[in-house]
């Protein structure tokens, strides 16, 4: 047996003695050496780890064998983390050649394998890995500046890679700039990784010289490009252009809750106060909104306070919005309210049948409310459709078409989420509810306004709208519920309040100052109304078994896909300023729960 073991170990020595070494990768900066690095004899740290002990390490260049010719260093190694710093001159002096190109660094660990006879055999690790370093002493070709586009206190610079640049030459740029004719030290934006770069913080109507250098991966720097001049110019964002064109929109909101509800301690007023303190006050836009509110609200409140009809009208608008704000701040509160409403309905319907059911309901409460009863009381909708304020350029007094010039008359998708409470379900379903949504369109600001031409800049300007709606909807679903006819016509009317804000190229809310020095901020709200009609398709009709399971599991009684045609008139009921009215189609999903 002993002879057999000796023969086996001699034939298969690695079967019982094998080990690996982990050599850590180099960073990109350590992987490249340029001419300056060689002159400075740059050093890099080689790190490795292994579980083997009582070993010897060798660090070789361009050789994975135990060769003194290519060996930089060696020493004893007792396992664990270890490192060694090697320098550029050491690498070049031990490499196969000293020209530019790739060099391979090997960390070899040699351990002694002992035999039963007392002799030992040296063995390297099973996994031998090369770390590749790149020596590149040749600078990349010089880049060129193809164009400079002026912006508000900025220049948009377009740079092209140098002619015949390799992939390793295309690492980035240094872009220099200073006032034309100045001998001051130029400013520089370093390590620009794209061929399009915006220089900010400049002075409008002042010429600047701009040039660039190309950088390769080894951080070699090219010759400088030719100098190109550009002049930043005042750029009008959408709100500035609109106001300069004679627009009368002055912004402002109308959340006059105390006047509407008659008391500063009314629960709805507290919701708005909480939204002010916990949400609005934490952002720059919110702080501006609060400032505008306290500036103008006393006048509006005085006007509303003594007019009962107006107070009722505003209460109908502000109450559902308040519940939406509550959902944003405290989602569990609305869930609790829904649970209470459902429990009251269940109690009313089943009080004569089972007292024990309500004992169980009071113990389990929320889970039972959500899953045990499928009678529908609410509707949830998610819809989307193209929106464009089609009459915004038809405002009296406008000398241009600002929306068309800035946004190219674009339509963009508007998303809405709605919640309805079903008041009664007889010959159809009558419900009241609200929706909130979001819409955004992005355009380019303009300069040269006031001359014979209007030129678009590279500065973006953004028009944002958050629409709030109060809806009264009638859904003729009697035959869908009784005869399983899948088509359900519906109609709805309601009041709207659209909150908008317009931003400039910096992402700040737009500000316009007229010739009298009066300042206007590009945010506010517009009231209006809407009416719509559409058709719903009952998805339950396709697969009634799945619909029943969905009802039992999640309490969703009916699922619909719908298409709607609508008309919204959002112009502040004929007041001056923005007309955000629109006509179009919506598509979406509606759930009875």
Beta strands, then each sheet from edge to edge (+ up, - down):
strand 1: 22-23
strand 2: 32-33
strand 3: 43-49
strand 4: 55-61
strand 5: 71-77
strand 6: 82-87
strand 7: 101-114
strand 8: 120-124
strand 9: 130-135
strand 10: 144-151
strand 11: 154-160
strand 12: 172-179
strand 13: 187-192
strand 14: 196-200
strand 15: 207-215
strand 16: 228-231
strand 17: 378-387
strand 18: 412-425
strand 19: 429-447
strand 20: 455-475
strand 21: 487-503
strand 22: 511-513
strand 23: 519-521
strand 24: 523-538
strand 25: 558-569
strand 26: 582-592
sheet 1: 1+ 3- 6+
sheet 2: 2+ 9+ 7- 4+ 5-
sheet 3: 2+ 9+ 7- 8+
sheet 4: 10+ 11- 14+
sheet 5: 13+ 12- 15+ 16-
sheet 6: 17+ 18- 19+ 20- 21+ 24- 25+ 26- 17+
sheet 7: 22+ 23-
end
